[in-house]
Amino acid sequence: MRLWRVFPWDTEADAGSRGHPLWVPRTLQGAGRHDNPELYGALYLSESPIAAVAEHIAHLRGQALDDADLERGGLRLALLQLDAALEGRLWDLDEPRVLAERRLRPSQVATRVRPTTRRWAADLFRVRPRRDGIRWWSTLEAAWMHVTLFDRALPRLAPAEPPEPLRLLHPAVREAAAAIGVAIG
């Protein structure tokens, strides 16, 4: 399976440290949709580069994106393409059978009420230790699929290409901005 991640890239970062392509920011987590840092670190990925970028610029809807918006903490955002050996290892919440099995409603998956999404994510993490994460739809565009991986999935990930620094002219930035109503400054 091919997945994309947008992350603040430090070209000098060692594996396991901030800015590395596969760093999981567990110590900084707690506010995100599926964050339960006391149980696991969460890595947020997308099934398309446009969806991955859109999640990072969505806060600018109705505004103009400029180059400085593509930095976090002094680091340039980069797009990473990953090969992920995850077949049969994800809870696919786009599958009605899985929702019924786990007694989840679509409104519980797509809600912005974080205690709700964190509660069922913790349940999914605990109930089947052989599952590595959750596949779910974007609240920005339901056709965009995201994957939240638990840090136990890291051994099944490999960069497919080197990270690409994001700039205003990057095709994924331009397409994501157009798709969600962000002007390019």
DANORUR-V594946 format. One record per pair of residues at least 4 apart in sequence whose ideal C-beta (glycine too) atoms are under 7 Angstrom apart, sorted by the first residue. I is the first residue (numbers start at 1). J is the second residue. Records with the same first field share a line. If there is no record, write none. Layout:
I: J ; J
This chain:
1: 84 ; 86 ; 87
2: 81 ; 83 ; 160
3: 45 ; 46 ; 47 ; 82 ; 84 ; 147
4: 45 ; 46 ; 48 ; 49 ; 52 ; 79 ; 80 ; 81
5: 45 ; 52 ; 80 ; 82
6: 52 ; 53 ; 56 ; 77 ; 79
7: 21 ; 77 ; 78 ; 80
8: 19 ; 72 ; 73 ; 75 ; 77
9: 19 ; 75 ; 76 ; 78 ; 163 ; 165
10: 18 ; 19 ; 75
13: 17 ; 18 ; 19 ; 20 ; 23
14: 20
15: 20 ; 22
16: 20 ; 23
17: 23
18: 23
19: 23 ; 75
21: 80 ; 159 ; 163
22: 154 ; 157
24: 41 ; 43 ; 151
25: 29
26: 37 ; 41 ; 151
29: 35 ; 37 ; 41 ; 42
30: 35 ; 37
31: 35
32: 42 ; 44
33: 114 ; 117
34: 42 ; 117 ; 118 ; 121 ; 134 ; 148
35: 42 ; 118
36: 40 ; 118 ; 121 ; 122 ; 125
37: 41
39: 122 ; 125
40: 125 ; 150 ; 151 ; 152
41: 151
42: 148 ; 150
43: 149 ; 151
44: 146 ; 148
45: 82 ; 146 ; 147 ; 149
46: 51 ; 52 ; 55 ; 144 ; 146
47: 51 ; 145 ; 147
48: 144
49: 53 ; 79 ; 172
50: 54 ; 172 ; 175 ; 176 ; 179
51: 55 ; 138 ; 144 ; 146
52: 79
53: 57 ; 79 ; 166 ; 172 ; 173 ; 176
54: 58 ; 140 ; 176 ; 179 ; 180
56: 77
57: 65 ; 69 ; 176 ; 177 ; 182
58: 140 ; 180
60: 65 ; 69 ; 182
61: 180 ; 181 ; 182
62: 181
63: 182 ; 183
64: 183 ; 185
65: 69 ; 168 ; 177 ; 182 ; 183 ; 184 ; 185
66: 185
67: 167 ; 168
70: 76 ; 77 ; 166 ; 167
71: 75 ; 76 ; 77
72: 77
76: 165 ; 166
77: 166
78: 163 ; 164 ; 165 ; 166
79: 163 ; 164 ; 166 ; 172
80: 159 ; 163
81: 160 ; 161
82: 157 ; 158 ; 159 ; 160
83: 158 ; 160
84: 156 ; 157
85: 156
86: 90 ; 132 ; 153 ; 156
89: 130 ; 131 ; 132
90: 131 ; 132 ; 133 ; 134 ; 135 ; 147
91: 98 ; 124 ; 131 ; 134 ; 135
92: 98 ; 135
93: 98 ; 99 ; 104 ; 109 ; 134 ; 135 ; 136
94: 135 ; 136 ; 137 ; 145
96: 100
97: 101
98: 102
99: 104 ; 106
104: 108 ; 109 ; 120
106: 110
107: 111
108: 116 ; 120
109: 136
110: 137 ; 139
111: 116 ; 117
114: 118
115: 119
116: 120
117: 121
118: 122
119: 123
120: 124
121: 125 ; 134
122: 126
123: 127
124: 131 ; 134
125: 150
132: 149 ; 150 ; 152 ; 153 ; 156
133: 147 ; 148 ; 149 ; 150 ; 153
134: 147 ; 148
135: 145 ; 147
136: 146
137: 142 ; 144 ; 145
138: 142 ; 144 ; 146
140: 144 ; 180
141: 179
149: 153
153: 157
164: 170
166: 170 ; 173
167: 173
168: 173 ; 184
170: 174
171: 175
172: 176
173: 177
174: 178 ; 184
175: 179
176: 180
177: 182 ; 184
